[in-house]
Amino acid sequence: MSQIAFIGGGNMATAIIGGLLRQGNVSAQMITVSDPGEQQRQTLTEQFGISAVADNLDAIANADVVIMAVKPQMMKTVLAPLAATLKARQPLLVSIAAGISIANLAAWSGCNAIVRCMPNTPALVGAGATGLFANDAVTIEQRNEADQLLQATGVTVWVKEESELDIVTALSGSGPAYYFLLMEAMVEAATNMGLSETTARALTLQTAFGAGKMALESDVGPAELRRRVTSPNGTTERAIVTFESADLRDLVAAAMDAACKRAEEMNRELG
């Protein structure tokens, strides 16, 4: 593994760093992070034993891979002072920011080899799902390196077209919030029906965890799993019929379409 620089030491960078060090494929000496917050730098150093600096240029000085872990709105501003160095060194540039196209990243950084990633927040607990896209300048070795970096936080999937990352954003990027909303609604409903909030919450969260674990470990898809738990004329069937009669599938499709369109808008706005 190459020398890695993280620009930004927030939650997602911390998740990736922690995953890499747990895997053992990368040593602390191979990682440098830049972050403007003195307390955050101290925390990163104490937690991981890595080098944490205040100056972004210091961080990228010897880097073979530069991971841009800054907010989309800050990307252009942060890259501007680094462009001359990045253009001269030509590291692999990896962006985990939503809505910033490779064309814009290339124009702002001067880098040729660029990988865009769309991770999600479960990466913070090692259960993330990340979509990736590489431009034609990325070598097989660099692609594998980017894959290894993001696998430190969970599952990785490569898409064939950059535009598909907007769909990934609507699916797995925003997806955790959809499940949280359903859990929130289930807890609220059970509480209104008479359970204590503590009991409703415990049962809801474990049910969500168990359903996800079953789906991951099963050799059949979600539709079949749903069928198996839905006894004819039983309680589950009555609930499912209620969902279907309220056009749940159409609502989910509309919500994901709205999220995808917003991702497209962000790219135009931020570019």
Residue pairs with C-beta under 8 A, 6 or more apart in sequence:
1 25
1 26
1 30
1 145
1 148
2 30
2 63
2 64
2 65
2 92
2 145
3 30
3 32
3 62
3 63
3 64
3 65
4 20
4 26
4 30
4 31
4 32
4 63
4 64
4 65
4 66
4 67
4 149
5 31
5 32
5 33
5 34
5 59
5 60
5 63
5 65
5 66
5 67
5 91
6 13
6 16
6 17
6 31
6 32
6 33
6 34
6 59
6 67
6 69
7 34
7 56
7 59
7 60
7 66
7 67
7 68
7 69
7 70
7 78
7 82
8 33
8 34
8 35
8 68
8 69
8 70
8 78
9 33
9 34
9 35
9 37
9 40
9 41
9 44
9 52
9 69
10 35
10 40
10 69
11 121
11 124
12 69
12 96
12 119
12 123
12 124
13 33
13 67
13 69
14 44
14 47
14 124
15 123
15 124
15 126
15 128
15 153
16 67
16 69
16 123
16 149
16 150
16 152
16 153
17 31
17 33
17 44
17 48
17 50
18 47
18 48
18 152
19 123
19 126
19 151
19 152
19 153
20 26
20 31
20 149
20 152
21 27
21 28
21 31
21 48
22 126
22 152
23 152
25 148
28 48
28 49
28 50
29 51
31 48
31 50
31 51
32 50
32 51
32 52
32 53
32 58
32 59
32 62
32 63
33 41
33 44
33 50
33 51
33 52
33 53
33 59
34 52
34 53
34 54
34 55
34 56
34 58
34 59
34 60
35 41
35 44
35 52
35 54
36 54
38 54
40 52
41 52
41 53
41 54
42 52
44 50
44 52
45 51
45 52
53 59
56 78
56 81
56 82
57 81
57 82
57 85
60 66
60 82
60 85
60 86
60 89
60 91
61 85
63 89
63 91
64 91
64 92
65 91
65 92
65 94
65 142
65 145
65 146
65 149
66 86
66 91
66 92
66 93
66 94
66 111
67 94
67 95
67 96
67 149
68 75
68 78
68 79
68 93
68 94
68 95
68 96
68 97
68 105
69 96
69 97
70 78
70 97
71 97
72 97
72 98
72 99
72 100
72 266
72 270
73 270
75 95
75 97
75 100
75 104
75 105
75 108
75 270
76 104
76 108
76 270
79 86
79 105
79 108
79 109
80 108
82 109
83 108
83 109
83 110
84 110
86 93
86 109
86 110
86 111
87 109
87 110
87 111
90 111
90 112
90 113
91 111
91 113
92 111
92 113
92 114
92 115
92 138
92 142
92 145
92 146
93 105
93 109
93 111
93 113
93 114
93 115
94 114
94 115
94 117
94 146
94 149
95 105
95 114
95 115
95 116
95 117
96 117
96 118
96 119
98 118
98 169
98 173
98 263
98 266
99 169
99 263
99 266
99 267
99 269
99 270
100 116
100 267
100 270
100 271
101 116
101 162
101 267
101 271
102 114
102 116
102 133
102 135
102 162
103 271
104 267
104 270
104 271
105 111
105 114
105 116
106 112
106 114
106 135
112 135
112 137
113 134
113 135
113 137
113 138
113 139
113 142
114 134
114 135
114 137
114 138
115 132
115 133
115 134
115 135
115 138
115 142
115 143
115 146
116 132
116 133
116 134
116 162
116 165
117 130
117 131
117 132
117 146
117 150
118 130
118 131
118 132
118 165
118 168
118 169
118 172
118 173
119 128
119 129
119 130
119 150
119 153
119 173
120 128
120 129
120 130
120 172
120 173
120 174
120 175
120 176
121 128
121 176
122 128
122 129
122 154
122 176
123 130
123 153
123 154
124 153
126 153
126 154
127 154
128 150
128 153
128 154
128 155
129 154
129 155
129 157
129 172
129 175
130 150
130 153
130 154
130 155
130 156
130 157
130 172
131 156
131 157
131 158
131 159
131 164
131 165
131 168
131 169
131 172
131 173
132 146
132 147
132 150
132 156
132 157
132 158
132 159
133 158
133 159
133 161
133 162
133 164
133 165
134 142
134 143
134 146
134 158
138 146
143 158
147 156
147 158
150 156
157 168
159 165
159 168
165 263
166 260
166 263
166 264
166 267
167 256
167 260
169 259
169 260
169 263
170 256
170 257
170 258
170 259
170 260
170 263
171 256
173 259
173 263
174 256
174 259
178 252
178 255
179 208
182 208
183 204
183 205
183 208
186 200
186 204
187 197
187 200
187 201
187 204
190 199
190 200
190 203
190 204
191 197
191 200
195 203
214 225
215 222
215 225
218 225
226 240
229 236
230 236
230 237
230 240
231 237
